Amino acid sequence: MEIWLNKDWLKFFHETLVNLYRDAEYPITLGHSEGMLEVCVERPLVSIYDFIPFPHILHKATILMETMICFHPFIDGNKRTALLSVFFFLYWNGYNLHIPEDAADFTIEIAKGKHNFNSILYWLSRNTSRTLSSIFRNKLLYIWVWLCEKWVGFETVLVGFIGPIIGSPYPYLFFQYLITKKVKKKQT
């Protein structure tokens, strides 16, 4: 019961950061490699003859972070996009990532090759929590996604209803993305 990120999610997070950092001291340049984005999405989901090397959500988040930082799918902003993507991946799958002040330095060290899978996993597990409310949020989001796939137009009815129940502004970004994606599909 995982809510997974696809290429569109990664591009959406990157575009969000481009807009956020537009007037900053270090703005992010827009642009990406479709092939590398595909690798970033597929690598955490890999299985080899029924062996799943990344069986747990935290393992998948770890490999997603490492892949996005090291494989560099975007022209610029890979570390920030990786951190944001992992945050939302964990958030939607029932975990809370508490981004510490050393996050920027830690992602730079990953890019320099100073951290392996185990040290990234340790860092994530140290800065992640799972509570009853985060598990409940995950179940609501999973049901919501399932209902949206079954009934067209369902997402517009429940955006104002489920968001406050979940109790955070972050699901609104999730809902807005899904609505925008469906509108774009209908227009094409």
C-alpha positions as CSV (number, residue, x, y, z in Angstrom):
1,M,0.0,0.0,0.0
2,E,2.6,2.6,-1.1
3,I,1.9,5.9,-2.7
4,W,4.8,6.1,-5.1
5,L,6.3,9.0,-6.9
6,N,6.5,9.0,-10.7
7,K,8.4,11.2,-13.1
8,D,5.6,13.8,-13.1
9,W,5.9,14.1,-9.3
10,L,9.7,14.7,-9.5
11,K,9.2,17.3,-12.2
12,F,6.5,18.9,-10.2
13,F,8.6,19.2,-7.1
14,H,11.5,20.5,-9.1
15,E,9.3,23.2,-10.8
16,T,8.0,24.1,-7.3
17,L,11.5,24.7,-6.1
18,V,12.5,26.6,-9.3
19,N,9.6,29.0,-8.5
20,L,10.4,29.2,-4.8
21,Y,14.1,30.0,-5.5
22,R,13.5,32.3,-8.5
23,D,14.7,35.4,-6.6
24,A,17.1,33.7,-4.2
25,E,20.8,34.1,-4.1
26,Y,21.2,30.7,-5.7
27,P,18.2,30.2,-8.1
28,I,17.5,26.8,-9.7
29,T,17.8,26.3,-13.4
30,L,14.9,24.5,-15.0
31,G,15.6,21.4,-17.1
32,H,15.9,17.6,-16.8
33,S,16.9,14.3,-18.5
34,E,13.9,12.0,-19.0
35,G,16.1,8.9,-18.9
36,M,17.7,9.8,-15.6
37,L,14.2,10.7,-14.1
38,E,13.0,7.2,-15.2
39,V,16.0,5.6,-13.4
40,C,15.3,7.6,-10.3
41,V,11.7,6.4,-10.2
42,E,12.5,2.8,-11.1
43,R,15.6,2.1,-9.1
44,P,13.8,1.9,-5.7
45,L,11.2,-0.4,-7.1
46,V,13.6,-2.9,-8.6
47,S,13.3,-6.7,-8.0
48,I,15.7,-9.4,-9.1
49,Y,14.1,-12.9,-9.5
50,D,11.6,-12.2,-6.7
51,F,14.3,-10.7,-4.5
52,I,13.4,-7.1,-3.5
53,P,16.6,-5.3,-2.4
54,F,14.7,-2.3,-1.0
55,P,11.7,-3.9,0.8
56,H,10.9,-1.2,3.4
57,I,9.6,2.4,2.8
58,L,12.8,3.8,4.4
59,H,15.0,1.7,2.1
60,K,13.1,3.0,-0.9
61,A,13.3,6.6,0.4
62,T,17.1,6.1,0.9
63,I,17.7,4.8,-2.6
64,L,15.5,7.5,-4.0
65,M,17.5,10.2,-2.2
66,E,20.9,8.7,-3.2
67,T,19.8,8.2,-6.9
68,M,18.4,11.7,-7.3
69,I,21.5,13.3,-5.8
70,C,24.1,11.1,-7.5
71,F,22.5,10.5,-10.9
72,H,21.7,14.2,-11.4
73,P,18.4,14.1,-13.4
74,F,18.0,17.8,-13.3
75,I,20.3,20.6,-14.6
76,D,20.3,22.2,-11.1
77,G,18.6,21.7,-7.7
78,N,19.0,17.9,-7.5
79,K,19.8,17.9,-3.8
80,R,16.9,20.1,-2.8
81,T,14.6,18.2,-5.1
82,A,15.7,14.9,-3.7
83,L,15.1,16.2,-0.1
84,L,11.6,17.5,-1.0
85,S,10.7,14.3,-2.9
86,V,11.8,12.1,0.0
87,F,9.9,14.3,2.4
88,F,6.7,13.9,0.5
89,F,7.2,10.2,-0.3
90,L,7.6,9.5,3.4
91,Y,4.8,11.9,4.4
92,W,2.3,10.2,2.0
93,N,3.4,6.7,3.2
94,G,2.8,7.3,6.9
95,Y,6.1,8.8,8.1
96,N,7.2,12.2,9.2
97,L,10.6,13.4,8.1
98,H,11.9,16.1,10.4
99,I,14.4,17.9,8.2
100,P,17.3,18.8,10.5
101,E,19.6,21.8,10.1
102,D,22.4,19.6,8.8
103,A,20.3,18.5,5.8
104,A,22.0,20.8,3.3
105,D,25.5,19.7,4.4
106,F,24.4,16.1,4.4
107,T,23.1,16.1,0.9
108,I,26.3,17.8,-0.3
109,E,28.3,15.0,1.4
110,I,26.1,12.5,-0.5
111,A,26.9,14.2,-3.7
112,K,30.6,14.1,-2.9
113,G,30.4,10.3,-2.2
114,K,31.0,10.5,1.5
115,H,27.9,8.5,2.4
116,N,26.8,5.1,1.4
117,F,23.3,3.5,1.5
118,N,23.6,2.5,5.1
119,S,24.7,5.9,6.4
120,I,21.9,7.6,4.4
121,L,19.4,5.0,5.8
122,Y,20.7,5.7,9.3
123,W,20.3,9.5,8.8
124,L,16.7,9.1,7.5
125,S,15.7,6.7,10.3
126,R,17.1,9.1,12.9
127,N,15.1,12.0,11.5
128,T,11.9,10.1,10.7
129,S,9.0,9.2,13.0
130,R,5.8,7.2,12.6
131,T,2.8,8.1,14.7
132,L,-0.8,7.0,14.8
133,S,-1.8,10.2,13.0
134,S,0.8,9.7,10.2
135,I,-0.5,6.1,9.7
136,F,-4.1,7.4,9.6
137,R,-3.1,10.1,7.1
138,N,-1.5,7.4,4.9
139,K,-4.6,5.3,4.9
140,L,-6.8,8.3,4.1
141,L,-4.6,9.3,1.2
142,Y,-4.4,5.7,-0.1
143,I,-8.2,5.5,-0.1
144,W,-8.5,8.9,-1.7
145,V,-6.1,7.9,-4.5
146,W,-8.0,4.7,-5.0
147,L,-11.3,6.5,-5.2
148,C,-9.9,9.1,-7.6
149,E,-8.8,6.3,-9.9
150,K,-12.2,4.7,-9.8
151,W,-14.5,7.7,-10.2
152,V,-13.7,10.7,-12.4
153,G,-14.4,14.0,-10.7
154,F,-14.2,12.5,-7.2
155,E,-11.1,14.5,-6.3
156,T,-12.8,17.9,-6.6
157,V,-15.5,16.9,-4.2
158,L,-13.2,15.7,-1.4
159,V,-10.3,18.3,-1.6
160,G,-12.0,20.5,1.0
161,F,-13.1,17.6,3.1
162,I,-10.0,15.3,3.5
163,G,-7.4,18.1,3.7
164,P,-8.5,19.5,7.1
165,I,-9.0,15.9,8.4
166,I,-5.4,15.1,7.7
167,G,-4.5,18.3,9.5
168,S,-1.7,19.7,7.5
169,P,-1.2,22.0,4.5
170,Y,1.0,19.4,2.7
171,P,-1.9,17.2,1.4
172,Y,-3.2,20.3,-0.5
173,L,-0.1,20.1,-2.6
174,F,-0.8,16.5,-3.2
175,F,-4.5,17.2,-4.1
176,Q,-3.6,20.2,-6.3
177,Y,-1.1,18.0,-8.3
178,L,-3.6,15.3,-8.9
179,I,-6.3,17.7,-10.0
180,T,-3.9,19.6,-12.3
181,K,-2.8,16.2,-13.8
182,K,-6.3,15.1,-14.5
183,V,-7.2,18.5,-16.0
184,K,-4.2,18.3,-18.3
185,K,-5.1,14.7,-19.3
186,K,-8.7,15.8,-20.2
187,Q,-7.3,18.7,-22.3
188,T,-5.1,16.4,-24.4
